[in-house]
């Protein structure tokens, strides 16, 4: 069942798998899952194989209560309900006729309870003869309900994540405004495509420069540093309208909204600003007073700032719920089993998401490497292994040619795994047929220092020449899904290791990237 979850199966498919396995494990058992509709408060059919349709129709839509069969009572009380003989038990007084017509005589129902204590539905075990459970039966029904809770919460979380990703993508990629990230000295570290279009610069002309290059009046630059981008002051999300200067020298009115970016401990790590060109609006609303214009724009941009904060908060809450579920399952799954191995893979994936979430939050800040001695081959093999689920049925092979090359040195294992993962994911997305990825390594000397050079090459269509210079550009992507930050982050990770990553020409016969890393620790 955990495999079905990892493979992206629907809730209906996963619950039917649970019912099927339960019935095959317990001779004579008739299993059923009912789900609680939170809007109506009624029970709905979730999954069953052997229950007759007339019985399923009768149960669907039942309102839970203190004497509504085994399942309705279990949902109402939040406790396990054991009915050994339906024909004589008062809980079934109103519904026993339809149960007896279906030849059902015993029903044990376990509430499906979420990590927050909320009841999500029930897992029921029916038998065709009066029957009392033993300790093994009790453990079985409890474990089955726990698995059902995991499936329901996991798939609901997945729906939440997809919604959040869609909102974030709309914010990052859909806005024509200029988005700028800078360090605490207000030196630009990243720019959006909208910023380059708005100011007329290429990205490399802005990165590393003070944001003062964009201000028409240096007094505005100093004022914003004191009022909006001062680490000692509270965040100011209200927009300010000032005059900006393009590369051509042309000035234009624009509104800025931004603040100091802080980590989870509240320490400042950088600054973020979004600038909107209001030239057209100013012309169209020339007859309105300046105060009215600012009020309307302030309400809209303030709401956007609150939405971004809410999305970041909810993402972390969702990741915490996954961790809680994983910890609960560790008590139920034995070490050394395939299910426990799959659970540990889920746990590692959750930790990767936490790391990536933190990396995005501190995108403007410096990277602090966690160096340890290890083999770089282990890093790319782990990255490839972690893509097992996402590869699915896609035929893919990773080949290594690294004989007689010393790959052991000090590096940040997690960040280098992410570098290789981004490269592998791009290859899998680009190759329509079977994917072949070749990794080769050789030792080299760079400026008199020992180094490793690792080539990663696939058999895909390659990279269009006009796109080569934009491969590592933040917010640039050619994939249907994605924020365009993957290769930009990979380059930052490699650069933090005193290394480089570049596209190898020609690219028409497959994309090839060359990573160069110094192997001597400073």
C-alpha positions as CSV (number, residue, x, y, z in Angstrom):
1,X,0.0,0.0,0.0
2,X,2.9,2.3,0.7
3,X,4.3,1.5,-2.7
4,X,0.9,2.5,-4.3
5,X,1.1,5.8,-2.4
6,X,4.7,6.4,-3.5
7,X,3.7,5.6,-7.1
8,X,1.0,8.3,-7.1
9,X,-2.1,6.1,-7.0
10,X,-5.4,7.7,-6.3
11,X,-7.2,7.4,-2.9
12,X,-9.7,5.1,-4.4
13,X,-7.0,2.8,-5.7
14,X,-5.1,2.8,-2.4
15,X,-8.1,2.0,-0.3
16,X,-9.2,-0.8,-2.6
17,X,-5.6,-2.2,-2.3
18,X,-6.0,-2.1,1.5
19,X,-9.4,-3.9,1.3
20,X,-8.0,-6.5,-1.0
21,X,-5.0,-7.3,1.1
22,X,-7.0,-7.4,4.3
23,X,-9.5,-9.9,2.9
24,X,-6.7,-12.1,1.5
25,X,-5.0,-12.0,4.9
26,X,-8.1,-13.0,6.9
27,X,-10.2,-15.9,5.6
28,X,-13.9,-15.1,5.9
29,X,-13.3,-11.4,6.3
30,X,-15.4,-8.8,4.4
31,X,-13.6,-5.5,4.6
32,X,-15.0,-2.0,4.1
33,X,-13.8,1.6,4.3
34,X,-16.2,4.5,4.9
35,X,-15.1,8.2,4.6
36,X,-16.5,11.1,6.5
37,X,-17.6,14.0,4.3
38,X,-16.5,17.0,6.4
39,X,-19.0,19.3,4.6
40,X,-22.2,17.3,5.1
41,X,-21.0,15.3,8.1
42,X,-22.2,12.0,6.5
43,X,-20.5,8.8,5.8
44,X,-19.6,7.9,2.2
45,X,-18.5,4.7,0.6
46,X,-14.7,4.5,0.3
47,X,-13.9,1.0,-0.7
48,X,-15.3,-2.6,-0.6
49,X,-15.1,-5.7,-2.7
50,X,-17.7,-8.2,-1.3
51,X,-20.5,-6.1,0.1
52,X,-23.6,-6.2,-2.1
53,X,-24.5,-3.0,-3.9
54,X,-27.9,-2.7,-2.1
55,X,-26.0,-2.7,1.2
56,X,-23.5,-0.1,0.0
57,X,-26.3,2.1,-1.3
58,X,-28.1,1.9,2.1
59,X,-24.9,2.8,4.0
60,X,-23.8,5.7,1.8
61,X,-25.0,9.0,3.2
62,X,-25.7,7.7,6.8
63,X,-25.4,10.4,9.5
64,X,-23.2,9.1,12.4
65,X,-24.9,8.9,15.8
66,X,-24.7,7.1,19.2
67,X,-26.7,4.0,17.9
68,X,-26.1,4.0,14.1
69,X,-24.6,0.5,13.6
70,X,-20.9,-0.2,14.2
71,X,-19.4,2.4,11.8
72,X,-21.8,5.3,12.5
73,X,-21.3,4.8,16.3
74,X,-17.5,4.5,15.9
75,X,-17.3,7.8,14.0
76,X,-19.7,9.5,16.5
77,X,-17.7,8.3,19.6
78,X,-14.3,8.2,18.0
79,X,-13.8,4.8,19.6
80,X,-13.6,1.2,18.4
81,X,-17.0,-0.6,18.2
82,X,-17.2,-4.4,18.4
83,X,-20.6,-6.0,17.6
84,X,-20.4,-9.8,17.8
85,X,-24.0,-10.5,16.7
86,X,-25.8,-7.9,14.6
87,X,-29.1,-9.6,15.0
88,X,-29.2,-8.9,18.8
89,X,-27.1,-5.8,19.3
90,X,-29.1,-2.6,20.1
91,X,-26.7,-0.5,18.0
92,X,-28.1,-2.2,14.9
93,X,-31.7,-2.0,15.9
94,X,-32.6,0.4,13.1
95,X,-30.4,-1.1,10.3
96,X,-30.1,-4.8,11.1
97,X,-32.6,-5.9,8.4
98,X,-30.5,-4.7,5.5
99,X,-27.4,-6.2,7.2
100,X,-29.1,-9.6,7.7
101,X,-30.3,-9.4,4.1
102,X,-26.7,-9.1,3.0
103,X,-25.9,-12.1,5.3
104,X,-23.8,-10.0,7.6
105,X,-23.8,-11.2,11.3
106,X,-20.7,-9.5,12.9
107,X,-19.1,-6.1,12.4
108,X,-16.1,-4.6,14.1
109,X,-15.4,-1.0,13.2
110,X,-12.3,1.0,13.9
111,X,-12.4,4.8,13.5
112,X,-9.8,6.2,11.1
113,X,-8.2,9.0,13.1
114,X,-5.8,11.7,11.7
115,X,-2.6,12.9,13.4
116,X,-4.6,15.9,14.7
117,X,-7.2,13.7,16.4
118,X,-9.9,14.3,13.8
119,X,-12.0,11.3,12.6
120,X,-11.6,10.7,8.9
121,X,-13.8,7.6,8.5
122,X,-13.9,3.9,9.5
123,X,-12.3,0.6,8.7
124,X,-14.8,-2.2,9.2
125,X,-14.4,-6.0,9.4
126,X,-17.6,-8.0,8.6
127,X,-18.3,-11.7,9.0
128,X,-21.2,-13.9,7.9
129,X,-21.5,-15.6,11.3
130,X,-21.6,-14.2,14.9
131,X,-18.0,-13.8,16.0
132,X,-15.9,-12.2,18.7
133,X,-12.4,-10.8,17.9
134,X,-9.2,-12.0,19.5
135,X,-6.1,-9.9,20.2
136,X,-4.8,-10.5,16.7
137,X,-8.0,-9.3,15.2
138,X,-7.9,-6.1,17.3
139,X,-4.3,-5.4,16.2
140,X,-5.2,-6.0,12.6
141,X,-8.2,-3.7,12.5
142,X,-6.2,-1.0,14.3
143,X,-3.3,-1.3,11.9
144,X,-5.6,-1.2,8.9
145,X,-7.2,2.0,10.2
146,X,-3.8,3.6,10.7
147,X,-2.8,2.7,7.1
148,X,-6.1,4.2,5.8
149,X,-5.4,7.4,7.8
150,X,-1.9,7.6,6.3
151,X,-3.3,7.2,2.8
152,X,-6.1,9.8,3.3
153,X,-3.8,12.4,4.8
154,X,-1.0,11.8,2.4
155,X,-3.2,12.3,-0.7
156,X,-4.9,15.4,0.9
157,X,-1.5,16.8,1.5
158,X,-0.5,16.1,-2.1
159,X,-3.6,18.1,-3.2
160,X,-2.6,21.0,-0.9
161,X,1.0,20.9,-2.3
162,X,-0.2,21.0,-5.9
163,X,-2.4,24.0,-5.1
164,X,0.5,25.8,-3.4
165,X,2.8,25.1,-6.3
166,X,0.3,26.5,-8.7
167,X,0.0,29.7,-6.7
168,X,3.7,30.1,-6.2
169,X,4.3,29.5,-10.0
170,X,1.8,32.2,-10.8
171,X,3.5,34.6,-8.4
172,X,7.1,33.9,-9.5
173,X,6.6,33.3,-13.3
174,X,3.4,35.2,-14.0
175,X,4.1,38.6,-12.8
176,X,5.6,41.2,-15.2
177,X,7.1,43.1,-12.2
178,X,10.8,43.2,-11.3
179,X,11.9,40.8,-8.6
180,X,15.3,41.5,-7.0
181,X,17.1,39.6,-4.3
182,X,20.2,41.1,-2.6
183,X,22.5,40.4,0.4
184,X,22.5,42.5,3.5
185,X,24.9,45.0,1.9
186,X,22.2,45.4,-0.8
187,X,24.4,43.9,-3.5
188,X,22.1,42.2,-6.1
189,X,22.4,38.3,-6.0
190,X,19.4,37.4,-8.3
191,X,17.1,39.1,-10.7
192,X,13.9,38.0,-12.5
193,X,13.4,38.2,-16.2
194,X,10.9,41.0,-15.5
195,X,13.6,43.0,-13.9
196,X,15.9,42.7,-16.9
197,X,13.1,43.8,-19.2
198,X,12.1,46.7,-17.0
199,X,15.5,48.2,-16.5
200,X,17.2,47.1,-19.8
201,X,20.1,45.2,-18.3
202,X,21.3,41.7,-18.8
203,X,21.4,39.7,-15.6
204,X,25.2,39.6,-15.4
205,X,25.3,43.4,-15.6
206,X,23.2,43.6,-12.4
207,X,24.4,40.7,-10.2
208,X,27.1,41.9,-7.8
209,X,26.1,45.5,-8.2
210,X,24.5,47.7,-5.5
211,X,20.8,48.3,-6.0
212,X,21.7,52.0,-6.2
213,X,22.3,51.5,-9.9
214,X,18.5,51.4,-10.4
215,X,17.6,54.5,-8.4
216,X,17.3,57.8,-10.2
217,X,17.9,59.7,-6.9
218,X,20.5,58.4,-4.5
219,X,18.5,59.9,-1.6
220,X,15.7,57.4,-2.3
221,X,18.3,54.6,-2.2
222,X,19.5,55.7,1.2
223,X,16.0,56.3,2.5
224,X,14.8,52.8,1.5
225,X,17.9,51.4,3.2
226,X,16.9,53.1,6.5
227,X,13.1,52.5,6.3
228,X,12.6,49.2,4.4
229,X,15.8,47.3,4.2
230,X,17.3,47.9,7.7
231,X,17.7,44.6,9.7
232,X,17.0,46.4,12.9
233,X,13.5,47.5,11.9
234,X,10.2,45.7,11.5
235,X,9.2,44.6,8.0
236,X,7.4,47.3,6.0
237,X,5.2,45.7,3.3
238,X,3.5,48.9,2.3
239,X,4.6,50.1,-1.2
240,X,6.6,53.2,-1.8
241,X,6.5,55.2,-5.1
242,X,9.8,56.6,-6.3
243,X,11.6,57.3,-9.6
244,X,13.8,54.7,-11.2
245,X,16.4,54.8,-13.9
246,X,16.8,52.4,-16.8
247,X,20.2,51.5,-18.4
248,X,19.4,53.9,-21.2
249,X,19.1,56.8,-18.7
250,X,15.4,57.0,-19.0
251,X,13.6,57.5,-15.7
252,X,10.1,56.2,-14.8
253,X,7.8,56.1,-11.8
254,X,7.6,52.8,-10.0
255,X,6.3,51.3,-6.8
256,X,8.5,49.1,-4.6
257,X,7.4,46.5,-2.0
258,X,10.0,44.6,-0.1
259,X,11.6,43.8,3.2
260,X,14.5,42.1,5.0
261,X,14.5,38.3,4.5
262,X,14.9,36.4,7.8
263,X,15.5,32.7,8.6
264,X,13.4,30.6,11.0
265,X,15.3,32.1,14.0
266,X,14.6,35.6,12.9
267,X,18.2,36.4,11.8
268,X,18.5,38.7,8.7
269,X,20.0,36.9,5.7
270,X,19.2,39.2,2.8
271,X,16.7,41.6,1.2
272,X,13.9,41.1,-1.3
273,X,12.2,43.8,-3.4
274,X,9.5,43.8,-6.1
275,X,9.2,46.9,-8.3
276,X,6.2,47.7,-10.5
277,X,6.4,50.2,-13.4
278,X,3.4,52.4,-12.9
279,X,4.0,54.7,-15.9
280,X,0.9,53.6,-17.8
281,X,-1.3,53.6,-14.7
282,X,-0.1,57.1,-13.8
283,X,-1.1,58.3,-17.3
284,X,-4.5,56.6,-17.2
285,X,-5.3,57.8,-13.8
286,X,-4.0,61.4,-14.2
287,X,-7.3,62.8,-13.0
288,X,-7.2,60.9,-9.7
289,X,-5.4,62.4,-6.7
290,X,-2.1,60.9,-5.7
291,X,-3.5,59.8,-2.3
292,X,-6.3,57.8,-3.9
293,X,-3.9,56.0,-6.2
294,X,-1.6,55.0,-3.4
295,X,-4.5,53.7,-1.3
296,X,-5.8,51.3,-4.0
297,X,-2.3,50.0,-4.8
298,X,-1.4,49.6,-1.2
299,X,-4.4,47.4,-0.5
300,X,-3.6,45.1,-3.4
301,X,0.1,44.7,-2.8
302,X,-0.3,44.3,0.9
303,X,-2.7,41.4,0.3
304,X,-0.1,39.8,-2.0
305,X,2.5,40.1,0.7
306,X,0.2,38.4,3.2
307,X,-0.6,35.6,0.7
308,X,3.1,34.9,0.1
309,X,3.7,34.7,3.9
310,X,0.7,32.4,4.4
311,X,1.9,30.0,1.6
312,X,5.3,29.7,3.2
313,X,3.7,29.0,6.6
314,X,1.3,26.3,5.3
315,X,4.1,24.6,3.4
316,X,6.1,24.1,6.6
317,X,3.0,22.8,8.4
318,X,2.3,20.3,5.7
319,X,5.9,19.0,5.9
320,X,5.6,18.7,9.7
321,X,2.5,16.6,9.3
322,X,4.4,14.2,7.0
323,X,7.1,13.8,9.6
324,X,4.6,13.0,12.4
325,X,3.0,10.3,10.2
326,X,6.4,8.8,9.4
327,X,7.4,8.7,13.1
328,X,4.1,7.0,13.9
329,X,4.6,4.3,11.2
330,X,8.1,3.6,12.5
331,X,6.5,2.0,15.6
332,X,4.4,-0.3,13.4
333,X,6.7,-1.4,10.7
334,X,9.5,-3.8,11.6
335,X,13.1,-3.0,10.6
336,X,14.4,-5.0,7.7
337,X,11.1,-5.3,5.9
338,X,10.4,-3.9,2.5
339,X,7.6,-1.6,3.9
340,X,10.1,-0.2,6.5
341,X,12.6,0.4,3.7
342,X,9.9,2.3,1.7
343,X,9.1,4.3,4.8
344,X,12.7,5.4,5.2
345,X,12.7,6.5,1.6
346,X,9.6,8.6,2.3
347,X,11.3,10.0,5.4
348,X,14.4,10.9,3.3
349,X,12.3,12.6,0.7
350,X,10.5,14.6,3.4
351,X,13.8,15.7,4.8
352,X,14.9,16.7,1.3
353,X,11.8,18.8,0.9
354,X,12.5,20.5,4.3
355,X,16.0,21.3,3.1
356,X,14.8,22.7,-0.2
357,X,12.1,24.7,1.6
358,X,14.7,26.3,3.8
359,X,17.0,26.9,0.8
360,X,14.3,28.8,-1.0
361,X,13.6,30.8,2.1
362,X,17.2,31.8,2.4
363,X,17.8,32.1,-1.4
364,X,19.2,35.6,-1.0
365,X,21.5,34.6,1.9
366,X,25.0,33.1,1.9
367,X,25.3,29.3,1.6
368,X,26.8,27.6,4.7
369,X,28.3,24.3,3.6
370,X,28.2,21.2,5.9
371,X,31.4,19.5,4.8
372,X,32.2,15.9,5.5
373,X,34.5,13.4,3.8
374,X,32.8,11.0,1.4
375,X,32.7,9.7,-2.1
376,X,31.2,11.9,-4.7
377,X,29.9,8.8,-6.5
378,X,27.8,8.0,-3.4
379,X,26.2,11.5,-3.8
380,X,25.1,10.9,-7.4
381,X,24.0,7.3,-6.7
382,X,21.8,8.5,-3.8
383,X,20.3,11.2,-6.0
384,X,19.5,8.6,-8.7
385,X,18.1,6.2,-6.1
386,X,15.8,8.9,-4.7
387,X,14.4,9.4,-8.2
388,X,13.2,5.8,-8.4
389,X,9.5,6.7,-7.7
390,X,9.4,9.7,-10.1
391,X,11.0,7.6,-12.9
392,X,8.1,5.2,-12.7
393,X,7.8,3.1,-15.8
394,X,10.2,5.4,-17.7
395,X,13.0,3.3,-19.0
396,X,16.3,4.9,-17.8
397,X,19.8,3.7,-17.2
398,X,22.7,5.5,-15.4
399,X,26.2,4.4,-16.5
400,X,29.4,5.4,-14.8
401,X,33.0,5.4,-16.1
402,X,35.1,6.4,-13.1
403,X,37.8,3.7,-12.9
404,X,41.0,4.7,-11.2
405,X,39.7,8.1,-10.3
406,X,39.9,9.1,-6.6
407,X,36.4,10.5,-5.7
408,X,36.8,10.9,-2.0
409,X,37.2,14.4,-0.6
410,X,35.4,16.9,1.6
411,X,32.1,18.3,0.3
412,X,28.5,19.0,1.4
413,X,26.7,15.7,0.6
414,X,23.1,17.0,0.6
415,X,23.8,19.9,-1.7
416,X,25.9,17.9,-4.2
417,X,23.0,15.3,-4.2
418,X,20.7,18.1,-5.2
419,X,23.0,19.2,-8.0
420,X,23.0,15.7,-9.5
421,X,19.3,15.3,-8.9
422,X,18.5,18.5,-10.8
423,X,20.7,17.3,-13.7
424,X,19.0,13.9,-13.7
425,X,15.5,15.3,-13.5
426,X,16.2,17.6,-16.5
427,X,17.4,14.6,-18.5
428,X,14.4,12.5,-17.7
429,X,12.1,15.3,-18.6
430,X,13.9,16.0,-21.9
431,X,14.2,12.5,-23.2
432,X,11.0,11.2,-24.8
433,X,12.2,7.6,-25.3
434,X,14.5,5.5,-23.1
435,X,16.9,7.8,-21.1
436,X,20.6,7.0,-21.1
437,X,22.8,9.1,-18.8
438,X,26.6,8.7,-18.7
439,X,28.8,10.0,-15.9
440,X,32.5,10.2,-16.5
441,X,35.2,11.5,-14.1
442,X,38.8,12.5,-14.4
443,X,41.4,14.1,-12.2
444,X,42.7,17.5,-13.2
445,X,44.8,20.5,-12.0
446,X,43.1,23.9,-11.9
447,X,45.4,26.9,-11.2
448,X,47.9,24.5,-9.7
449,X,45.3,22.9,-7.3
450,X,44.0,19.3,-7.6
451,X,40.5,19.0,-8.9
452,X,37.9,16.6,-10.2
453,X,36.0,17.1,-13.5
454,X,32.7,15.2,-13.7
455,X,30.8,15.0,-17.0
456,X,27.0,14.3,-17.0
457,X,25.6,13.6,-20.5
458,X,22.3,12.3,-21.7
459,X,20.9,11.1,-25.1
460,X,18.1,13.7,-25.3
461,X,17.6,16.4,-27.9
462,X,20.2,18.7,-26.4
463,X,19.9,22.4,-25.6
464,X,19.1,25.0,-28.3
465,X,22.1,27.3,-28.9
466,X,20.0,30.4,-28.1
467,X,19.1,29.0,-24.7
468,X,22.6,27.9,-23.6
469,X,23.4,31.2,-22.0
470,X,20.1,31.1,-20.0
471,X,20.5,27.6,-18.5
472,X,21.6,28.9,-15.1
473,X,19.4,31.9,-15.1
474,X,17.0,32.1,-12.1
475,X,13.3,31.9,-13.0
476,X,14.0,30.7,-16.5
477,X,12.6,27.3,-17.4
478,X,11.5,25.3,-20.5
479,X,9.6,22.7,-18.6
480,X,5.8,22.7,-18.2
481,X,6.2,22.5,-14.4
482,X,8.9,24.2,-12.3
483,X,10.0,27.6,-11.1
484,X,13.2,27.7,-13.1
485,X,15.3,27.8,-9.9
486,X,16.8,24.3,-10.2
487,X,19.9,25.0,-12.3
488,X,20.4,28.4,-10.7
489,X,20.5,26.7,-7.2
490,X,22.8,24.0,-8.6
491,X,25.2,26.6,-9.8
492,X,25.2,28.3,-6.4
493,X,25.9,25.0,-4.7
494,X,28.8,24.2,-7.0
495,X,30.2,27.7,-6.8
496,X,30.1,27.5,-2.9
497,X,32.4,24.5,-3.2
498,X,34.9,26.6,-5.1
499,X,33.9,24.9,-8.3
500,X,32.1,25.6,-11.6
501,X,29.4,24.0,-13.7
502,X,29.0,24.7,-17.4
503,X,27.3,23.5,-20.6
504,X,29.6,21.6,-22.9
505,X,29.4,22.3,-26.7
506,X,28.0,21.1,-29.0
507,X,24.6,20.2,-27.4
508,X,22.6,19.0,-30.3
509,X,23.3,15.3,-29.7
510,X,22.4,15.4,-26.0
511,X,22.9,17.8,-23.1
512,X,26.3,17.6,-21.4
513,X,27.3,19.4,-18.2
514,X,30.9,19.6,-16.9
515,X,31.3,20.0,-13.1
516,X,34.7,21.1,-11.8
517,X,35.4,20.8,-8.1
518,X,38.6,21.6,-6.2
519,X,39.4,18.6,-3.9
520,X,41.8,20.3,-1.5
521,X,40.2,21.8,1.6
522,X,41.1,25.3,2.3
